[in-house]
């Protein structure tokens, strides 16, 4: 990556400083016996399927108690204690719903894009790991919580993202926080103390980036190691202008690749051009594109054919993987720096072994069952054909404006059996309240027909704003 030879040398210098201070941290995996891990091909015992099965539906069909339903319908605050259910009430969704005590809802609001949370191969991996090892060693990864299971998952994710290595984190939020605080430390380490303004790290952030990125930047600023520059949403002219005026040498541009509340992609091709021009470190939060985009599920960088131009790829295992956890795909040097200085990684208990085993299985399933990616993108085209709304991803943001309108539409959909929540401030800016609809590979064309028919009763497709334009927000 010639464009970032400066960053390579800065990271090396920072690591040298850490080594001289004797505070480089090490990951020392604990070995847990497992027949699948000992196999020459750790995926050979996984079962894959060529199309949807009945069990897929449990990832998009849920039941709620009548009490929960009524409180939601009337927008009554809840602490989650209104849906008490005894183990003998309803053996499955159908019988529970028919009892009259519960309501069955079709979920169009989750992030399980491929339906892997209910996949038998993923479930089996978790069950077998739990049976053999319980939750596994409980401690931070740097103490005793890192095992050969964790290492195997890291390797599979590094391969998926075509990066040299990968660092697992407990959540996607902690992954972003760990990276940003670690990158801020580069300025402090190289300055030998509190850096001057021009010695700090200049972090350029899209105005609509995820809260975890924003919070990470705020923390780095508070520590006096970074300075934030917010550019208008996906506005490359504004970003170029900010970069051109910035006297600071150590620059990072961080962006969501697929924006979670808007459903639009970052302009990856233009970002790559600016990276070559300004020689910044390009970091993407690929949470919503990983496993969904690209031929192999490699994410937005694979989709836009710029994997070698993305320096750091942050991701999550709680969305299309159907599991839990986060990761940072990067070089070995960056991994060593982050595991040594990323506070949210260092001071968190590592992910339980059954969850790691399930996530590793999910990576394999997502790669092998390509029909799931084909199916979800077909649903995107189906939604556009049914509504005329020019959607570009499985995240569909229908902006209705006021909070009242959004709540009214959500209640109407709830009455008709759809789990779709109104998105309101502070999640989105005022007067941009919306229905956030997410599609799954498990949804059928009939599901979409029923949904769009229900939507047409509460919104006008010709007037609705499918958000593809800029909404300003501030850090």
PARO-403446 format. One record per residue (C-alpha): residue in one letter; x, y, z. Coordinates in Angstrom, 3 decimals, decimal comma, padded with zeros to 6 digits. Example, Ala and Ser with C-alpha at 12.3 -4.5 7.8 and 13.67 -1.06 7.14 Angstrom:
> A/012,300/-004,500/007,800 .
> S/013,670/-001,060/007,140 .
This chain:
> X/000,000/000,000/000,000 .
> X/002,289/002,690/-001,306 .
> X/-000,207/005,423/-000,608 .
> X/000,314/004,927/003,120 .
> X/004,042/004,421/003,493 .
> X/003,926/007,250/006,055 .
> X/001,433/005,372/008,197 .
> X/003,511/002,212/007,997 .
> X/006,516/004,019/009,439 .
> X/004,443/005,806/012,111 .
> X/002,954/002,532/013,315 .
> X/006,405/000,906/013,392 .
> X/007,752/003,828/015,419 .
> X/004,804/003,659/017,814 .
> X/005,385/-000,077/018,312 .
> X/009,069/000,574/018,986 .
> X/008,101/003,085/021,670 .
> X/005,723/000,580/023,256 .
> X/008,408/-002,100/023,188 .
> X/010,931/000,215/024,835 .
> X/008,362/000,957/027,541 .
> X/007,724/-002,800/027,955 .
> X/003,986/-002,410/027,367 .
> X/003,435/-004,358/024,166 .
> X/000,575/-006,780/024,867 .
> X/000,490/-010,397/023,707 .
> X/-002,279/-012,821/022,807 .
> X/-001,433/-016,316/024,022 .
> X/-004,114/-018,775/022,925 .
> X/-005,342/-021,449/025,312 .
> X/-005,764/-024,771/023,534 .
> X/-009,212/-026,350/023,763 .
> X/-009,466/-029,808/022,132 .
> X/-012,018/-030,088/019,344 .
> X/-012,314/-032,630/016,576 .
> X/-013,462/-030,040/014,026 .
> X/-010,555/-027,732/014,775 .
> X/-008,097/-030,624/014,537 .
> X/-009,308/-031,544/011,064 .
> X/-007,148/-030,603/008,093 .
> X/-010,246/-028,864/006,785 .
> X/-012,059/-027,331/009,755 .
> X/-015,198/-026,850/007,628 .
> X/-015,550/-030,420/006,390 .
> X/-018,095/-031,328/009,074 .
> X/-020,310/-028,332/008,359 .
> X/-023,609/-028,939/006,573 .
> X/-024,643/-026,558/003,819 .
> X/-027,955/-026,200/001,991 .
> X/-028,849/-025,211/-001,561 .
> X/-032,043/-023,355/-000,730 .
> X/-034,384/-022,171/002,037 .
> X/-035,896/-024,509/004,643 .
> X/-038,716/-024,216/007,149 .
> X/-036,360/-023,370/009,987 .
> X/-035,202/-020,263/008,130 .
> X/-038,496/-018,592/008,945 .
> X/-037,706/-018,366/012,655 .
> X/-035,234/-015,594/011,830 .
> X/-038,038/-013,357/010,515 .
> X/-041,075/-014,545/012,500 .
> X/-041,449/-013,717/016,196 .
> X/-044,176/-013,716/018,815 .
> X/-044,866/-011,094/021,478 .
> X/-047,318/-011,244/024,355 .
> X/-050,639/-009,460/024,039 .
> X/-049,519/-007,154/026,870 .
> X/-046,367/-006,202/024,990 .
> X/-048,368/-005,721/021,797 .
> X/-050,860/-003,364/023,450 .
> X/-048,181/-001,287/025,183 .
> X/-046,310/-000,940/021,903 .
> X/-049,494/-000,079/020,043 .
> X/-050,250/002,740/022,470 .
> X/-046,613/003,839/022,815 .
> X/-046,543/003,056/026,551 .
> X/-043,003/002,843/028,012 .
> X/-041,953/-000,676/028,959 .
> X/-039,171/-002,169/031,064 .
> X/-039,520/-005,500/029,284 .
> X/-041,426/-007,144/032,123 .
> X/-044,830/-007,227/030,432 .
> X/-044,261/-010,347/028,339 .
> X/-044,036/-013,071/030,993 .
> X/-044,359/-016,498/029,440 .
> X/-044,321/-019,912/031,098 .
> X/-042,434/-022,694/029,400 .
> X/-045,644/-024,596/028,576 .
> X/-047,387/-021,693/026,853 .
> X/-047,042/-022,203/023,147 .
> X/-044,780/-024,894/021,781 .
> X/-044,132/-022,833/018,669 .
> X/-045,025/-019,540/017,030 .
> X/-048,204/-020,857/015,426 .
> X/-049,719/-022,410/018,553 .
> X/-048,685/-019,480/020,751 .
> X/-050,298/-017,004/018,366 .
> X/-053,483/-019,062/018,051 .
> X/-053,869/-019,177/021,848 .
> X/-054,874/-015,528/021,827 .
> X/-052,280/-014,637/024,443 .
> X/-049,652/-013,783/021,864 .
> X/-049,235/-012,083/018,512 .
> X/-047,094/-013,331/015,653 .
> X/-045,154/-010,613/013,835 .
> X/-043,190/-010,648/010,611 .
> X/-039,863/-008,944/011,260 .
> X/-038,735/-006,283/008,787 .
> X/-036,561/-004,437/011,306 .
> X/-033,674/-006,759/012,193 .
> X/-030,131/-007,045/010,893 .
> X/-030,049/-010,816/010,324 .
> X/-029,723/-010,216/006,588 .
> X/-028,957/-013,804/005,575 .
> X/-031,097/-015,569/008,172 .
> X/-028,111/-017,339/009,705 .
> X/-029,225/-016,964/013,325 .
> X/-031,492/-019,989/012,863 .
> X/-029,151/-022,039/010,651 .
> X/-028,685/-025,584/012,013 .
> X/-024,961/-025,611/011,217 .
> X/-024,440/-022,424/013,226 .
> X/-026,580/-023,737/016,077 .
> X/-024,803/-027,099/016,113 .
> X/-021,382/-025,440/016,337 .
> X/-022,490/-023,448/019,385 .
> X/-024,086/-026,469/021,065 .
> X/-021,049/-028,716/020,591 .
> X/-018,643/-026,041/021,860 .
> X/-020,846/-025,408/024,911 .
> X/-021,124/-029,133/025,621 .
> X/-017,342/-029,572/025,490 .
> X/-016,129/-026,339/027,084 .
> X/-019,053/-024,507/028,663 .
> X/-018,520/-020,812/028,028 .
> X/-014,742/-021,296/027,848 .
> X/-012,129/-019,421/029,898 .
> X/-013,638/-016,234/031,319 .
> X/-011,210/-013,332/031,214 .
> X/-009,958/-010,661/028,857 .
> X/-008,268/-011,866/025,694 .
> X/-004,904/-010,666/027,007 .
> X/-005,201/-012,723/030,195 .
> X/-006,904/-016,079/029,621 .
> X/-009,910/-015,510/027,364 .
> X/-008,209/-016,062/024,014 .
> X/-008,323/-019,614/022,625 .
> X/-007,619/-021,565/019,463 .
> X/-011,322/-021,054/018,641 .
> X/-010,793/-017,286/018,629 .
> X/-007,666/-017,629/016,510 .
> X/-009,445/-019,780/013,920 .
> X/-012,256/-017,239/013,591 .
> X/-009,750/-014,391/013,241 .
> X/-007,960/-016,249/010,454 .
> X/-011,194/-016,928/008,567 .
> X/-012,209/-013,261/008,818 .
> X/-008,770/-012,080/007,675 .
> X/-009,124/-014,337/004,633 .
> X/-012,622/-013,027/003,944 .
> X/-011,427/-009,416/004,072 .
> X/-008,126/-010,188/002,315 .
> X/-006,121/-008,708/005,124 .
> X/-002,979/-009,980/006,821 .
> X/-004,633/-010,527/010,193 .
> X/-007,674/-009,782/012,323 .
> X/-008,478/-008,923/015,939 .
> X/-011,704/-010,149/017,542 .
> X/-013,552/-007,759/019,839 .
> X/-016,577/-008,376/022,091 .
> X/-018,852/-006,136/019,966 .
> X/-018,761/-004,007/016,841 .
> X/-019,009/-000,938/019,089 .
> X/-015,919/-001,963/021,054 .
> X/-014,069/-002,671/017,792 .
> X/-014,570/000,896/016,564 .
> X/-013,727/002,328/019,974 .
> X/-010,562/000,196/020,234 .
> X/-009,280/001,174/016,820 .
> X/-009,906/004,910/017,159 .
> X/-008,360/005,195/020,624 .
> X/-005,376/003,134/019,421 .
> X/-004,831/005,295/016,355 .
> X/-005,001/008,379/018,571 .
> X/-002,205/006,900/020,667 .
> X/000,131/007,033/017,670 .
> X/000,308/010,813/017,959 .
> X/000,989/010,686/021,703 .
> X/003,634/007,968/021,420 .
> X/005,506/009,698/018,616 .
> X/005,392/013,050/020,425 .
> X/006,728/011,478/023,610 .
> X/003,927/013,058/025,617 .
> X/001,041/015,383/024,936 .
> X/001,240/016,193/021,214 .
> X/000,906/019,670/019,771 .
> X/-002,107/020,229/017,525 .
> X/-000,156/019,460/014,351 .
> X/001,292/016,313/015,945 .
> X/-002,158/014,943/016,698 .
> X/-004,107/012,587/014,464 .
> X/-006,544/014,301/012,100 .
> X/-009,662/012,130/011,874 .
> X/-012,093/012,928/009,067 .
> X/-015,516/011,432/009,742 .
> X/-018,679/011,270/007,657 .
> X/-021,481/013,274/009,268 .
> X/-023,727/010,204/009,468 .
> X/-021,219/007,709/010,826 .
> X/-022,292/005,223/013,478 .
> X/-022,412/006,315/017,114 .
> X/-019,494/004,025/018,016 .
> X/-017,237/005,907/015,606 .
> X/-018,425/009,229/016,970 .
> X/-017,868/008,147/020,577 .
> X/-014,403/006,808/019,741 .
> X/-013,443/010,114/018,163 .
> X/-014,801/012,060/021,135 .
> X/-012,697/009,949/023,478 .
> X/-009,559/010,398/021,364 .
> X/-010,177/014,166/021,308 .
> X/-010,717/014,252/025,063 .
> X/-007,402/012,454/025,525 .
> X/-005,758/015,215/023,475 .
> X/-004,467/012,827/020,820 .
> X/-006,771/013,591/017,896 .
> X/-008,679/016,362/016,161 .
> X/-012,001/015,646/014,430 .
> X/-013,121/017,031/011,085 .
> X/-016,685/016,210/010,033 .
> X/-017,473/016,217/006,339 .
> X/-020,974/016,383/004,872 .
> X/-022,547/013,017/004,266 .
> X/-020,817/011,313/001,320 .
> X/-019,672/014,719/000,053 .
> X/-016,257/014,125/-001,521 .
> X/-015,856/017,777/-002,537 .
> X/-016,188/018,825/001,092 .
> X/-013,811/016,077/002,243 .
> X/-011,262/017,052/-000,400 .
> X/-011,461/020,687/000,708 .
> X/-010,976/019,780/004,382 .
> X/-008,006/017,547/003,562 .
> X/-006,421/020,217/001,359 .
> X/-006,601/022,803/004,136 .
> X/-005,418/020,524/006,923 .
> X/-001,759/021,091/007,956 .
> X/-001,629/017,872/009,987 .
> X/000,323/015,011/008,417 .
> X/-001,200/012,020/010,170 .
> X/-004,656/011,751/008,612 .
> X/-007,392/009,138/008,900 .
> X/-010,665/009,012/006,977 .
> X/-013,298/006,815/008,582 .
> X/-016,724/006,031/007,191 .
> X/-019,533/003,535/007,355 .
> X/-019,454/001,549/004,125 .
> X/-023,229/000,961/004,143 .
> X/-025,035/003,462/006,350 .
> X/-027,288/001,798/008,885 .
> X/-030,045/004,414/009,038 .
> X/-029,981/005,565/005,412 .
> X/-029,223/002,471/003,351 .
> X/-026,803/004,232/001,021 .
> X/-023,215/003,262/000,301 .
> X/-020,169/005,422/000,920 .
> X/-018,627/006,565/-002,390 .
> X/-015,849/003,973/-002,223 .
> X/-014,360/004,683/-005,659 .
> X/-014,070/008,401/-004,932 .
> X/-012,614/007,725/-001,478 .
> X/-009,900/005,581/-003,057 .
> X/-009,009/008,418/-005,441 .
> X/-008,760/010,869/-002,541 .
> X/-006,650/008,375/-000,592 .
> X/-004,101/008,325/-003,400 .
> X/-004,141/012,110/-003,577 .
> X/-003,902/012,877/000,149 .
> X/-002,211/009,687/001,452 .
> X/-004,576/009,188/004,381 .
> X/-005,411/005,975/006,209 .
> X/-008,755/004,688/004,890 .
> X/-010,918/002,953/007,490 .
> X/-014,386/001,535/006,849 .
> X/-017,015/000,239/009,251 .
> X/-018,336/-002,626/007,122 .
> X/-020,906/-003,806/009,657 .
> X/-023,921/-003,867/007,328 .
> X/-022,137/-004,945/004,143 .
> X/-020,069/-007,874/005,428 .
> X/-021,445/-011,201/004,071 .
> X/-024,119/-009,249/002,153 .
> X/-022,029/-007,563/-000,538 .
> X/-019,489/-008,983/-002,944 .
> X/-019,287/-012,358/-004,658 .
> X/-017,845/-014,092/-001,589 .
> X/-019,505/-011,819/000,976 .
> X/-016,330/-009,819/001,499 .
> X/-018,330/-006,615/001,911 .
> X/-018,390/-003,190/000,324 .
> X/-014,709/-003,194/-000,605 .
> X/-015,195/-006,410/-002,567 .
> X/-018,364/-005,044/-004,160 .
> X/-016,536/-001,921/-005,366 .
> X/-013,291/-003,792/-006,161 .
> X/-011,075/-001,780/-003,813 .
> X/-010,059/-004,267/-001,119 .
> X/-006,354/-003,423/-001,349 .
> X/-007,128/000,293/-000,991 .
> X/-008,968/-000,096/002,330 .
> X/-006,369/-000,092/005,107 .
> X/-008,556/-001,097/008,053 .
> X/-011,902/-002,897/007,935 .
> X/-014,033/-002,938/011,085 .
> X/-016,935/-005,346/011,134 .
> X/-019,480/-007,156/013,245 .
> X/-020,708/-010,704/013,673 .
> X/-024,094/-009,641/015,044 .
> X/-025,748/-008,779/011,742 .
> X/-025,492/-010,918/008,600 .
> X/-023,482/-013,541/010,500 .
> X/-026,432/-013,957/012,855 .
> X/-024,182/-014,241/015,919 .
> X/-022,396/-011,733/018,157 .
> X/-019,096/-009,874/018,341 .
> X/-016,911/-007,493/016,366 .
> X/-013,594/-007,565/014,567 .
> X/-010,869/-005,425/013,027 .
> X/-009,262/-006,789/009,843 .
> X/-005,847/-005,214/009,400 .
> X/-002,093/-005,819/009,151 .
> X/-000,168/-007,664/011,857 .
> X/001,479/-004,395/012,956 .
> X/-001,868/-002,673/013,343 .
> X/-003,222/-005,656/015,256 .
> X/-000,307/-005,514/017,693 .
> X/-000,859/-001,786/018,204 .
> X/-004,615/-002,119/018,741 .
> X/-004,327/-005,041/021,163 .
> X/-001,759/-003,002/023,100 .
> X/-003,569/000,358/023,174 .
> X/-007,250/-000,251/022,368 .
> X/-008,851/000,183/025,786 .
> X/-012,270/-001,262/024,904 .
> X/-010,501/-004,426/023,748 .
> X/-007,987/-004,649/026,579 .
> X/-010,508/-004,210/029,391 .
> X/-013,339/-006,380/028,039 .
> X/-013,959/-010,047/028,708 .
> X/-013,457/-012,026/025,519 .
> X/-016,317/-013,531/023,531 .
> X/-017,564/-016,880/024,914 .
> X/-016,279/-019,931/023,045 .
> X/-019,725/-021,188/021,875 .
> X/-020,404/-017,803/020,280 .
> X/-017,013/-017,878/018,571 .
> X/-017,652/-021,400/017,311 .
> X/-021,052/-020,341/015,961 .
> X/-019,541/-017,297/014,239 .
> X/-016,845/-019,416/012,588 .
> X/-019,546/-021,732/011,261 .
> X/-021,525/-018,712/010,060 .
> X/-018,531/-017,414/008,084 .
> X/-018,340/-020,748/006,280 .
> X/-022,090/-020,927/005,664 .
> X/-022,169/-017,360/004,334 .
> X/-019,383/-018,184/001,882 .
> X/-020,793/-021,498/000,707 .
> X/-024,512/-020,687/000,525 .
> X/-024,266/-017,967/-002,084 .
> X/-027,955/-018,346/-002,841 .
> X/-028,613/-016,293/000,278 .
> X/-026,818/-013,246/-001,170 .
> X/-028,615/-013,766/-004,476 .
> X/-031,938/-013,969/-002,629 .
> X/-031,505/-010,806/-000,581 .
> X/-030,555/-008,726/-003,601 .
> X/-033,539/-010,141/-005,478 .
> X/-035,728/-008,926/-002,618 .
> X/-034,171/-005,457/-003,022 .
> X/-035,167/-005,447/-006,707 .
> X/-038,622/-006,794/-005,826 .
> X/-039,221/-003,968/-003,337 .
> X/-038,254/-001,396/-005,939 .
> X/-040,537/-002,989/-008,525 .
> X/-043,478/-003,082/-006,105 .
> X/-043,104/000,498/-004,848 .
> X/-041,200/002,420/-007,501 .
> X/-038,824/003,629/-004,767 .
> X/-035,184/003,550/-006,002 .
> X/-033,660/001,518/-003,157 .
> X/-030,012/000,494/-003,423 .
> X/-029,532/-001,907/-000,513 .
> X/-031,406/-004,178/001,916 .
> X/-031,702/-001,185/004,267 .
> X/-034,678/000,908/003,166 .
> X/-035,103/004,276/004,838 .
> X/-038,568/005,738/004,319 .
> X/-038,410/009,261/005,690 .
> X/-041,856/010,527/006,710 .
> X/-040,762/013,669/008,573 .
> X/-042,374/014,256/011,957 .
> X/-042,227/011,931/014,927 .
> X/-046,014/011,699/014,973 .
> X/-046,194/010,520/011,372 .
> X/-043,518/007,894/011,943 .
> X/-045,243/006,543/015,056 .
> X/-048,626/006,468/013,350 .
> X/-047,227/004,503/010,410 .
> X/-045,407/002,091/012,709 .
> X/-048,603/001,464/014,737 .
> X/-050,564/000,828/011,545 .
> X/-048,025/-001,751/010,418 .
> X/-048,001/-003,340/013,871 .
> X/-051,766/-003,851/013,742 .
> X/-051,281/-005,679/010,440 .
> X/-048,601/-007,940/011,904 .
> X/-045,337/-006,256/010,878 .
> X/-042,457/-005,601/013,290 .
> X/-041,171/-002,243/012,009 .
> X/-040,152/000,452/014,465 .
> X/-040,267/004,207/014,029 .
> X/-036,772/005,720/014,084 .
> X/-036,735/009,031/015,952 .
> X/-034,254/011,528/017,436 .
> X/-031,632/011,238/018,766 .
> X/-030,976/008,281/016,454 .
> X/-031,746/010,533/013,465 .
> X/-031,917/014,336/013,152 .
> X/-035,211/016,131/013,943 .
> X/-037,851/016,116/011,187 .
> X/-036,188/013,147/009,500 .
> X/-038,103/010,472/011,391 .
> X/-038,542/007,339/009,358 .
> X/-039,529/003,763/008,978 .
> X/-036,383/001,685/008,705 .
> X/-037,151/-001,469/006,784 .
> X/-034,573/-004,212/006,421 .
> X/-034,819/-007,105/004,017 .
> X/-033,632/-010,654/004,566 .
> X/-032,722/-013,511/002,262 .
> X/-035,442/-015,430/004,111 .
> X/-038,248/-013,027/003,193 .
> X/-040,404/-014,243/000,326 .
> X/-041,946/-012,311/-002,528 .
> X/-045,327/-012,877/-000,860 .
> X/-043,946/-011,294/002,332 .
> X/-042,953/-008,220/000,344 .
> X/-046,308/-008,004/-001,403 .
> X/-048,092/-008,036/001,943 .
> X/-045,671/-005,452/003,346 .
> X/-045,932/-003,038/000,431 .
> X/-049,732/-003,350/000,473 .
> X/-049,696/-002,410/004,170 .
> X/-047,269/000,436/003,537 .
> X/-049,442/001,847/000,763 .
> X/-052,252/002,269/003,300 .
> X/-050,223/004,650/005,474 .
> X/-047,735/006,354/003,126 .
> X/-047,727/007,648/-000,446 .
> X/-044,965/005,995/-002,441 .
> X/-044,857/008,923/-004,875 .
> X/-044,326/011,434/-002,086 .
> X/-042,197/009,408/000,255 .
> X/-038,561/010,364/000,523 .
> X/-036,282/007,368/000,250 .
> X/-033,257/008,954/001,814 .
> X/-030,443/009,151/-000,707 .
> X/-029,561/012,772/-000,002 .
> X/-027,528/014,528/002,628 .
> X/-028,809/014,996/006,165 .
> X/-026,372/016,995/008,235 .
> X/-025,474/015,991/011,776 .
> X/-022,655/016,967/014,062 .
> X/-020,297/015,124/016,370 .
